[in-house]
């Protein structure tokens, strides 16, 4: 049977893969640029509206609200105008998009609901640093991630002991992410033999995907999406396992390093997925 991936001297799949990467990169740049322009525009609107002081004091009661009239004439929602004013007042010195270009207007709408300046600043920085989407940000606010983090000194926070010995270390390709703490991996054993295994991340628990509690179900989805995002550009993982649980899953520490295939370098220099989930507030210590 003819291999449809090769057309003449052309490796079609390789070409397609490269073009997809370029397309995705271009689209991300476009969205980021549009987002920056949008947030800057809303900040400028808030600044201009704020320069008029209390607008409703300047209009006769019979004329109604200035914001309602502006909303109609501009073709925008009333709440958008009031939000731009609040946005400007909270960050009046400088539009925050200059320092936090990753954040969208949806992020700022969520942040504006936080009255405490220190807490608001914490979530702003953490959102940018960890690339949280709006849903992830909302979840952490509701789960009081700020309070949990600040309540304990750094030395007292949960830290898993990362193995240094190379015993029982295997490389593998991720086939499926079941949930936040369970992966299916095509694992390398010895003499070129591969086997499909299910890994259960050691030392942590994430919420179950099938959950009647809406908040817990949302937390489970966020944990799964976090793992998907972390491993999106990972070609190979390395896992270290010393036992199998009652369900036949290998209880494992998982290490990853985007762009790296070498097992030794991934193990020594890679990120520790179990710990990353804990640090992100998406898992608890088992």
C-alpha positions in Angstrom: 0.0 0.0 0.0 1.3 3.4 -0.9 2.4 5.6 2.0 0.2 8.8 1.6 2.5 10.6 4.0 5.2 10.8 1.3 4.4 12.6 -1.9 7.4 12.3 -4.3 10.3 13.6 -2.2 8.0 15.5 0.1 7.3 14.5 3.7 3.8 15.8 3.8 3.2 15.1 7.5 6.3 17.0 8.5 5.3 19.9 6.3 1.8 19.8 7.8 3.2 19.7 11.4 5.4 22.7 10.7 2.7 24.8 9.2 0.3 24.0 12.1 3.0 25.2 14.5 3.4 28.4 12.6 -0.3 28.9 12.3 -0.8 28.4 16.1 2.1 30.7 16.9 0.7 33.4 14.6 -2.8 33.1 16.0 -1.5 33.4 19.6 0.4 36.6 18.7 -2.7 38.0 17.0 -4.9 37.3 20.0 -2.3 38.7 22.4 -2.0 41.9 20.3 -5.8 42.4 20.1 -6.1 41.8 23.8 -3.5 44.4 24.6 -5.3 47.0 22.4 -8.7 46.2 24.0 -7.5 46.5 27.6 -5.6 49.7 26.8 -8.7 51.1 25.2 -10.8 50.4 28.2 -8.3 51.9 30.5 -8.3 55.1 28.3 -12.1 55.2 28.4 -12.0 54.9 32.2 -9.5 57.7 32.4 -11.6 60.0 30.3 -14.8 59.3 32.2 -13.0 59.7 35.5 -11.7 63.1 34.4 -15.3 64.4 34.4 -15.8 63.6 38.1 -19.3 62.5 39.1 -21.0 62.6 35.7 -24.5 62.2 37.1 -24.2 65.3 39.2 -23.7 67.3 36.0 -27.0 66.1 34.4 -30.5 67.0 35.5 -32.4 64.2 37.1 -35.0 64.4 34.4 -32.3 63.5 31.8 -31.5 60.2 33.5 -28.1 58.7 34.0 -25.2 59.9 31.9 -23.9 56.3 31.7 -27.2 55.0 30.4 -27.2 57.7 27.7 -23.6 57.0 26.8 -24.4 53.3 26.7 -27.1 53.8 24.2 -25.2 56.3 22.0 -22.0 54.2 22.0 -23.8 50.9 21.6 -22.1 49.3 24.6 -23.3 47.8 27.8 -23.9 50.1 30.8 -21.8 47.9 33.0 -18.8 48.1 30.6 -18.6 51.8 31.1 -18.8 51.6 34.9 -16.2 48.8 34.8 -13.8 50.9 32.8 -14.0 53.6 35.4 -13.3 51.2 38.2 -10.5 49.6 36.1 -8.8 53.0 35.7 -9.2 53.9 39.4 -7.6 50.6 40.6 -4.6 51.0 38.2 -4.6 54.8 37.8 -0.8 55.2 37.6 -0.3 53.0 34.6 -2.4 50.5 32.6 -1.3 47.0 33.9 -1.4 45.5 30.4 2.1 46.9 29.8 3.5 44.5 32.5 0.9 41.7 32.2 0.2 41.2 28.5 -0.9 37.6 29.1 -4.1 38.7 30.9 -7.4 39.4 29.2 -10.2 41.8 30.0 -12.0 38.8 31.6 -9.1 38.4 34.0 -9.4 42.1 35.0 -13.1 41.9 35.5 -12.6 39.0 37.9 -9.7 40.8 39.7 -11.8 44.0 40.1 -14.2 42.1 42.3 -11.4 41.7 44.9 -11.5 44.7 47.3 -8.3 43.9 49.1 -5.4 45.5 47.2 -2.7 43.0 48.4 -4.9 40.0 47.5 -5.8 41.5 44.1 -2.1 42.1 43.4 -1.2 38.6 44.4 -3.8 37.0 42.0 -2.7 39.4 39.3 0.9 38.3 39.5 0.1 34.6 39.9 -2.2 34.6 37.0 0.5 36.1 34.7 3.3 33.9 36.1 1.3 30.6 35.8 -0.7 31.5 32.6 -4.0 30.9 34.4 -7.1 31.4 32.3 -10.1 33.2 33.7 -11.7 29.9 34.9 -8.5 28.9 36.7 -8.2 32.3 38.3 -11.9 32.2 39.5 -11.4 28.7 41.0 -8.3 29.8 43.0 -10.1 32.8 44.4 -13.1 30.7 45.4 -10.9 28.1 47.0 -9.0 30.8 48.9 -5.6 30.0 47.4 -4.3 33.4 48.6 -5.2 32.7 52.2 -3.9 29.1 52.1 -0.6 30.3 50.6 -0.1 33.2 52.9 -1.1 31.3 56.0 2.0 29.2 55.9 5.7 30.2 55.5 7.4 28.9 52.4 9.3 26.3 54.5 6.1 24.9 55.8 4.4 24.3 52.4 4.0 20.9 51.1 7.1 19.7 49.3 7.5 16.2 47.9 10.9 14.5 48.2 12.3 14.3 44.7 14.2 11.1 44.0 17.9 11.4 43.0 18.6 7.7 42.4 18.1 6.4 38.9 16.6 3.1 40.0 13.3 2.2 38.5 13.3 5.1 36.1 11.7 4.7 32.7 11.0 6.9 29.7 7.7 7.0 27.9 5.2 8.8 25.6 2.0 10.1 27.1 -1.0 8.4 25.4 -3.8 9.8 27.5 -4.3 12.1 30.4 -7.2 10.5 32.4 -7.4 13.2 35.1 -5.1 15.4 37.2 -3.3 12.6 38.8 -3.6 9.7 36.4 -1.8 9.2 33.0 -1.6 6.4 30.4 1.9 6.1 29.1 3.6 4.0 26.4 6.7 3.0 28.4 10.1 1.9 27.4 11.3 -1.2 29.3 14.4 -3.0 28.2 15.7 -4.2 24.8 13.4 -1.9 22.9 10.3 -3.4 24.4 7.4 -1.0 25.0 4.3 -1.5 27.2 1.3 0.6 27.9 1.0 1.4 31.6 -1.2 3.5 33.8 0.5 5.9 36.2 -0.9 7.3 39.4 1.0 10.3 40.6 2.7 9.6 44.0 1.9 11.7 47.1 -1.0 13.8 45.8 -4.7 13.7 45.2 -6.8 15.7 42.7 -10.6 15.7 42.6 -12.4 13.0 40.7 -13.7 13.9 37.3 -17.1 12.2 38.0 -18.4 14.3 40.9 -21.8 15.4 41.8 -20.4 18.4 43.6 -20.1 21.1 40.9 -17.2 22.9 42.6 -15.2 19.7 43.0 -16.0 18.7 39.4 -14.7 22.1 38.2 -11.5 21.6 40.3 -11.0 18.2 38.7 -11.3 19.6 35.2 -8.9 22.4 36.1 -6.3 19.9 37.3 -6.7 17.9 34.1 -6.4 21.0 32.0 -3.3 22.0 33.9 -1.6 18.7 33.2 -2.6 18.9 29.5 -1.1 22.4 29.3 2.1 21.4 31.1 2.7 18.4 28.8 1.5 20.0 25.6 5.0 20.6 24.2 6.6 17.5 25.8 7.9 14.8 23.6 8.9 12.4 26.3 8.4 12.0 30.0 10.4 10.1 32.6 8.7 8.4 35.5 10.1 6.7 38.6 8.0 4.0 40.3 8.7 1.7 43.2 5.3 0.0 43.5 1.9 -0.8 41.9 -1.3 0.1 43.7 -4.5 -2.1 44.2 -5.8 -1.0 40.8 -2.7 -2.1 38.9 -1.4 1.5 38.4 2.2 2.3 38.8 2.6 4.9 41.7 5.0 7.3 40.1 6.9 10.5 40.1 6.7 12.1 36.7 9.4 14.4 35.2 9.2 16.4 32.0 11.3 19.0 30.1 9.8 20.5 26.9 11.9 20.0 23.8 14.1 17.3 25.5 14.2 13.6 24.7 17.2 12.5 26.7 16.1 10.5 29.7 19.0 11.5 31.9 18.5 15.2 31.3 14.8 15.0 31.8 15.3 13.2 35.1 17.9 15.5 36.4 16.8 18.9 35.0 13.1 18.4 34.3 10.1 19.7 36.1 8.4 17.5 38.7 4.7 17.2 37.7 3.5 16.0 41.1 5.0 19.0 42.8 3.8 21.4 40.1 0.2 20.3 40.8 0.6 21.0 44.5 2.2 24.4 43.9 -0.6 25.4 41.6 -3.1 24.7 44.3 -4.8 22.0 42.2 -3.9 19.0 44.4 -3.6 18.0 48.0 -1.0 15.9 49.8 -2.2 12.2 49.8 
